[in-house]
């Protein structure tokens, strides 16, 4: 989470703005998906009991972090919040869930 917020805190604009300034905006927006998928997986692994509640908490934390991140961008120069980014963050968390669900350890814990 710290990396996501640190990257979002860098002012945007031009070639010197943003962590991924060398990528086109549409391509860099797609990086939200693996970032929030990984965030979901890390939160899920944090919980010792792998229950449906852990899935809900992990998904909730990941999506809330995405919304908070977009809100934070209101205060960063040349950065703007976007509903598309929130949707991509949520999609990433959902894909993280699908990855976790397809692993054997997901089914082995009651």
N, C-alpha and C positions, 0 to 999 in steps of 0.2 A: 504494500500500500504506500509505503514511503516513497518508493521509486516513482509510482504513478503520480503522486502529488508533487514530487520534486520536478518531474518532467512537465507537469501542467503549470508550474510556477514560473517557468522561463517565459519571458515576454515573447510574443510572436512578432511576425512582420518581416518580410524580406528574406534574404539568404542567411542572415545572422540570427534569425528567430527560431526558437524551438529546438528540441533535441534532434528531431528527424527532418531538419530543414532541407536536406538533400532529396527528400521524397516529395512527390506530388501530394497535394492535400487529400485527394481521394484515396491514394494508397496508404498514406499515414493514418487516415481514419480507420482503415481495415485493421490496423495494429491494435485497436481497442479489443477486438475479438479474442486473440490469444492472450492478451494481458489480463482480461477479466476472467477468461477461462482458467488461467493459471491461478488467479486470485481465489476463485471458487475452490479449486482443488486444494490449495494450501489451507484454506479455512476448513475444508472438510477433513483433511488429515490432522488438523489441530484437535478435533474432537476425539476423545478416546473411545467413545461408544459410537459406532457407525449406525445410527438409527435414522428413521425418516425425519426426526426432529433436527438432526445434525445437517441433513440436506437443506431443510427449510432455513435454518440459521445461516448456513454458508451462503445460500442463494440470496438471502436477505441482506447479509453484510456486503456481499459483492455488489449487488445492485444499489444499495444505499451509498456505498463508496463511490460508485459511478455517478449518482445524482449529486452527491456532495462535491465531487470533483468538478462537475459542470457548473455548479453554483460558485465554486471558488474562482472559476475563470472570469466571473464578472469583475473581479478585483485585480486581475493581472492585465497589464497594458498589452493591447493588441491581441488579446485572447477573447473568445466569445463562447458562451454556452450554446449547446446545440441539442435539439431533441434527437437528431440522427445519432449523435454520439451516445446519448442515453440508451437508445435502442440497440446500438452496437455493443455497448457494455453489457446490457441484459442478455443479448444473444450470446455473447462470450461466456457469461456465467451459465447459461443453459447448455452450451456445448461442453463446458467443464463438467456439468452434471452428467451428460451423456457419456463422457469419457470415464468418469468414476463408475457409473452404472454398469458399464461393459467390462469392468475389471472383476476378476474372480473374488477379490477380498470384499467387494461390496455385498456379495451374496453370502459370504461365509460368516458374517457377523449378524447376530440376531437383532 
